[in-house]
Amino acid sequence: MGLVGKCAVVTGASRGIGRAIALHLASEGAKVVVNYSGSEQKALEVVEEIKNNGGEAIAVQANVAESDSVQNLMKTAIDTYGSIDILVNNAGITRDNLLMRMKENEWDDVIDTNLKGVFLCTKAVTRQMMKQRSGRIINISSIVGVAGNAGQANYVAAKAGVIGLTKTTAQELASRNILVNAIAPGFITTEMTEALPEEIKETMLKQIPLAKLGQPEDVAKAVVFFASDSANYITGQTLQIDGGMVMA
Amino acid sequence: MSTVFERVSKVIVDRLGVDESEVKLEASFREDLGADSLDVVELVMELEDEFDMEISDEDAEKIATVGNAISYIESKIS
């Protein structure tokens, strides 16, 4: 797909979907900044795996919900690789609860990381991308941000917000050749979905026409596509990767 | 050594593609020089690079004319 020499920053890349995205971008030739919040060991393993496959990567700790932390992340990326060509806003957390029982801090934590984090990271790379007159921003939303999901009011609000933010950012930056798209994964096999109760998983499976969970690689391949020259005329879109679960 | 006006003028001519004769102190970037809001943001970025300074968002919002830009820069570098 021709990402050789490009620098990609992937937030929340130590585990799950983010890890698969980092590995796939690297296998296409991108130099990857593997961001993590707490899982240093896991992040270093991702870097190690990329290097073993002949790629380039570094691990950088940053909390995407904190402005100073994000500034440092992007500065490290530019100081190390000289540019930021691709930003993948993937970092996300869950604090599930019924709306009636949801505590204010559960709401705030999820909005801060999953929505404000996308804003802060996007803002922090726009200067660099505007100067370059090119850039790709790929936001990882969720199918629940499109369809809603009981028990996840905070997560759903944040992920729906990411879709709106994607469209606005795409409109503001299109004239500078910065393309912004979102991906809305359905149920993908990760630690986040493994944690769900068995009965919920079975109910979910019944709603998926392809009758199976997706893999992190299914999402990572779409990220590579959006980052590549194959997607030169696509911006402001949300691609659902959900086995056909939600058809608008 | 070029004057502040000459250096600012060059950045504006390069960025906005206007003629040097249009770059007057009272000229508004948006009204007179055809810049959109994103152009003004970029212009401020390039002035930061040219003069090796940081212009805060609050200050940047007050820079609407060529004269505004020059007096701001002169107040910071002198």
Interface residues (C-beta under 8 A of the other chain):
Chain A: R127 M130 K131 E172 S175 R176
Chain B: L38 V41 E42 M45
